[in-house]
Amino acid sequence: MLTRRDWLITSSTVAVNAALSSSLKKQRTSADGSQSEASNSTCPFRLAVINDEITQDFEKACQIASKDFGLQWIELRSMWDNNVTELSEKQIDDTKKILAENKLQVTDIASPLFKTDWPGAPKSPLSETRDQFHANVDANAQDQLLERCISLAKKFQTGRIRCFDFWRLDDPKPYRDAINAKLKQAAQRCAKDHLILLLENEMSCNTATGAESAAILQAISNENFMLNWDPGNAAALDGTSYDVGYAMLPKTRIGHCHCKDVVRKPDHKYEWAPVGGGMVNWTGQLRALKSDGFHFGLSLETHWRGGGTPEQSSRISMDGLKTALSKADIRC
């Protein structure tokens, strides 16, 4: 059965209060961790990997991230064939123990929040109950899912939660204001716990490109509503180089970045590629991020499986990412 990504391949604000503002400013300077930790590293970013891009064996993924990749940060999405939002209390305790043993901090909770159909709209042609990294949450349960994410953010001592903006509609205009209102409401809920809500631009959701990302950031001005910028996702949809979409973005609203690569074909189809092997100029993007003062999570999200296994593919892509960092004169 075709997955959502296979389908694409083949078918081509209410201001926050003073206390919150102060808290967010501290997060921006301390990188959701201690200021001393940030200052002790020469890397301007929180270089990370999404754990399940390596393996569902969480202990092994952390060992590779820490010992082989030399990372201090990791992004949590799914482990032991469970989405992070579905972990039992024992699994949460085991996860925390493994993180501590490998001296890894959590960049964010990579949740499937709002990766579902918008209620009342025609069913999206990209609506998918699979390929959500072991999560399948009904649209009516999103508020409950958000509360779960907030609880997990506290337990894993991270200040950020990743979300989406519903499966992509052929014509989102009649529903855009209502979708924005839902996202704003979620940001306001996160603000009560001094958390940042990160919207990922995703080619099968209603915000995919740099232009669409800029538009939603303008529409939702909440200080704690930020972008999880993914130039690979944008390129997969519109085939443009990173700099086209990136130039449109308010740089102070970028709160996280995913690193993957993609190649486009003449028939407008796409395929994932190892980092450095596709059309995303990662050397240029990394240099621009550093120049613009970005110092948050930069997570490898491999997706490409040409290395034979997820682990080997991620090893190859991490090598590509580190090569791009070196070419950009960034030490990490």
C-alpha positions in Angstrom: 0.0 0.0 0.0 1.3 3.4 -0.9 2.4 5.7 1.9 1.6 9.4 1.9 5.2 10.2 0.8 5.1 7.5 -1.9 1.8 9.1 -3.1 3.5 12.4 -3.4 6.5 10.9 -5.2 4.3 9.2 -7.7 1.8 12.0 -8.3 3.9 14.7 -7.9 -2.4 37.7 18.6 -2.9 38.3 22.0 0.4 39.4 23.4 1.9 37.2 26.2 2.3 38.6 29.6 5.5 40.1 30.9 6.5 37.0 32.8 6.2 34.8 29.7 8.1 37.3 27.6 11.0 37.2 30.1 10.9 33.4 30.1 11.0 33.2 26.3 13.9 35.6 26.1 15.8 33.4 28.6 15.0 30.4 26.4 16.4 32.2 23.4 19.7 32.9 25.1 20.0 29.6 27.1 19.0 27.3 24.3 16.4 25.5 26.6 19.4 24.5 28.8 21.9 26.2 30.9 23.7 29.2 29.6 27.0 27.7 30.7 26.4 24.7 28.5 25.7 26.8 25.5 28.8 28.9 26.1 31.0 25.8 26.5 30.3 24.6 23.0 31.8 26.1 19.8 28.8 24.9 17.8 26.2 27.7 17.4 23.4 25.2 17.0 22.0 22.4 19.2 23.1 19.7 16.7 20.8 16.8 17.0 19.2 13.8 15.3 15.6 12.6 15.5 16.0 9.3 17.4 13.8 7.0 15.2 15.7 8.0 12.1 18.4 5.7 13.4 16.4 2.9 15.0 13.4 2.1 17.1 15.8 0.7 19.7 16.0 3.9 21.8 19.1 2.9 23.8 21.0 2.1 20.6 19.9 5.3 19.0 21.1 7.3 21.9 24.4 5.5 22.0 25.0 6.2 18.4 23.9 9.9 18.7 26.2 10.4 21.7 29.2 8.2 21.1 29.4 7.9 17.3 27.9 11.3 16.2 29.3 13.2 19.2 26.0 14.9 20.0 24.6 16.4 23.1 21.0 16.8 21.9 18.4 14.5 20.5 14.8 15.0 19.2 12.2 12.6 20.4 9.6 11.2 18.1 9.0 7.5 18.5 10.7 4.6 20.2 10.1 0.9 20.8 7.4 1.2 18.1 5.4 3.7 20.2 5.0 7.4 19.4 6.6 9.5 22.2 3.1 10.8 23.1 1.9 7.2 23.7 4.7 6.1 26.1 3.8 4.5 29.4 5.1 5.9 32.6 7.7 3.1 32.8 8.8 3.8 29.3 9.1 7.5 30.1 11.3 6.6 33.1 13.4 4.3 30.9 13.7 7.0 28.3 14.9 9.5 30.9 17.4 7.0 32.3 18.9 6.3 28.8 19.1 10.0 28.0 21.0 10.6 31.3 23.3 7.7 30.7 24.2 9.1 27.3 24.3 12.7 28.5 21.7 13.8 25.9 19.3 16.7 26.2 16.0 16.9 24.4 15.6 19.6 21.8 11.8 19.2 21.5 8.9 16.9 21.5 8.4 15.9 17.9 4.7 15.3 18.2 2.0 14.6 15.6 -0.1 17.4 16.9 -2.6 18.6 14.3 -1.4 16.2 11.7 -4.9 15.2 10.9 -7.9 16.3 8.8 -9.4 19.6 9.5 -13.0 19.0 10.8 -15.7 20.0 8.3 -13.4 20.4 5.3 -13.4 18.0 2.4 -11.1 15.0 3.1 -7.6 15.9 2.0 -6.1 13.9 -0.8 -3.0 13.7 1.4 -4.9 12.5 4.4 -3.0 9.6 5.8 -3.6 7.4 8.8 -0.2 5.8 8.4 3.3 7.3 8.2 2.8 9.3 11.3 5.6 7.6 13.2 3.4 5.3 15.3 0.8 7.9 16.0 -2.8 8.0 14.9 -4.8 10.6 16.9 -8.3 11.5 15.9 -9.0 15.1 15.1 -11.4 15.4 18.0 -8.6 14.4 20.4 -6.1 17.1 19.6 -6.7 19.2 22.7 -6.0 16.1 24.8 -2.9 15.4 22.7 -1.7 18.9 23.3 -2.0 18.4 27.1 0.0 15.2 26.8 2.7 17.0 24.9 2.9 19.7 27.5 3.3 17.1 30.2 6.0 15.3 28.2 7.9 18.6 27.6 8.1 19.1 31.4 9.1 15.5 32.0 11.9 15.7 29.4 12.9 19.2 30.4 12.4 20.8 27.0 10.7 24.0 26.2 9.5 23.2 22.7 6.7 21.1 21.1 6.5 20.5 17.3 3.1 20.6 15.5 1.6 20.8 12.0 -1.4 22.5 10.5 -3.6 19.7 9.2 -3.5 17.6 6.1 -3.2 19.8 3.0 -6.4 20.9 1.3 -6.8 21.6 -2.4 -8.3 25.0 -1.4 -7.5 25.9 2.3 -8.7 29.5 2.0 -12.2 28.9 3.4 -10.7 27.3 6.4 -7.4 29.2 6.9 -8.7 31.7 9.5 -10.2 28.9 11.6 -7.0 26.8 11.3 -5.0 29.8 12.4 -7.3 30.4 15.3 -6.8 26.8 16.5 -3.0 27.2 16.2 -3.2 30.5 18.1 -5.2 28.9 20.8 -2.7 26.1 21.1 0.2 28.6 21.4 -1.7 30.5 24.1 -2.1 27.2 26.0 1.6 26.5 25.7 2.4 30.0 26.8 0.7 29.3 30.2 3.5 26.8 30.8 6.2 29.0 29.2 6.5 26.6 26.2 7.2 27.3 22.6 5.0 25.8 19.9 6.9 25.0 16.7 5.0 24.7 13.4 6.8 22.5 10.9 6.4 23.4 7.2 5.4 20.0 5.8 4.6 19.4 2.1 1.5 17.3 2.9 0.1 19.9 5.3 -1.3 23.4 4.7 2.0 25.2 5.4 4.7 23.8 3.3 6.7 26.5 1.5 8.7 29.5 2.7 6.0 31.8 1.4 3.2 29.9 3.3 5.4 29.8 6.4 5.9 33.6 6.3 2.2 34.1 5.9 1.2 32.1 8.9 3.9 33.7 11.1 2.5 37.0 10.1 -1.1 35.9 10.9 -0.2 34.4 14.2 2.1 36.9 16.0 2.3 35.1 19.4 5.8 35.4 20.7 5.9 31.7 21.5 4.6 30.5 18.1 7.7 29.8 16.0 8.7 27.9 12.8 10.3 24.5 12.5 12.0 25.4 9.2 12.5 22.4 6.9 14.0 23.5 3.5 13.9 19.9 2.3 10.2 19.7 2.7 9.7 23.0 0.9 11.9 21.9 -2.0 10.0 18.6 -2.2 6.8 20.5 -2.9 7.9 23.5 -5.0 11.4 22.6 -6.3 13.0 25.8 -5.2 16.4 26.3 -3.6 16.5 26.9 0.1 17.3 30.6 -0.3 14.0 31.5 -2.1 11.8 30.5 0.8 14.3 31.4 3.6 14.5 35.0 2.3 10.8 35.4 3.1 11.0 34.2 6.7 11.3 36.5 9.7 14.5 35.1 11.1 13.7 35.7 14.8 10.7 33.4 14.4 12.7 30.4 13.4 12.8 28.2 16.5 14.1 24.8 15.0 15.4 23.4 11.8 15.2 20.0 10.2 18.0 18.7 8.0 17.3 16.4 5.1 17.9 16.5 1.3 15.9 15.9 -1.8 16.3 15.6 -5.5 13.7 16.7 -8.0 12.9 15.0 -11.3 11.7 16.5 -14.6 8.2 15.1 -14.1 8.0 17.1 -10.8 8.4 14.0 -8.7 10.9 13.9 -5.9 13.1 11.5 -4.0 14.9 11.9 -0.7 18.6 12.0 -0.8 21.5 11.9 1.7 22.4 15.4 3.1 24.7 17.0 0.5 23.4 14.8 -2.3 20.3 16.8 -3.2 19.2 20.3 -4.2 19.2 21.9 -0.8 22.4 23.9 -0.5 23.1 23.0 3.1 26.4 24.8 3.2 24.6 28.0 2.2 21.6 27.4 4.5 23.8 26.7 7.6 26.0 29.7 6.9 22.8 31.9 6.6 21.4 30.5 9.8 24.5 31.2 11.7 24.8 34.7 10.2 21.1 35.4 11.2 21.8 34.4 14.8 19.9 31.1 14.9 21.1 29.0 17.8 18.4 26.5 18.4 17.9 22.8 17.4 19.3 21.6 14.1 18.1 18.0 13.8 19.0 15.4 11.2 15.8 14.0 9.8 17.3 11.5 7.4 14.2 10.1 5.5 16.5 8.8 2.8 17.0 5.0 3.0 19.6 4.5 0.3 22.2 3.3 2.8 20.4 0.0 3.2 19.2 0.5 6.7 17.9 3.5 8.7 21.0 3.4 10.8 23.5 3.3 8.0 21.5 5.9 6.0 21.6 8.2 9.0 25.3 7.7 9.4 25.9 8.7 5.8 23.6 11.7 6.1 25.2 12.8 9.4 28.5 12.7 7.6 27.0 14.9 4.9 25.7 17.3 7.5 29.0 17.6 9.2 30.7 18.1 5.8 28.3 21.0 5.1 29.0 22.5 8.5 32.7 22.3 7.8 32.3 24.0 4.4 30.3 26.7 6.1 33.2 27.2 8.5 31.0 26.2 11.4 32.6 24.0 14.1 30.2 21.5 15.7 
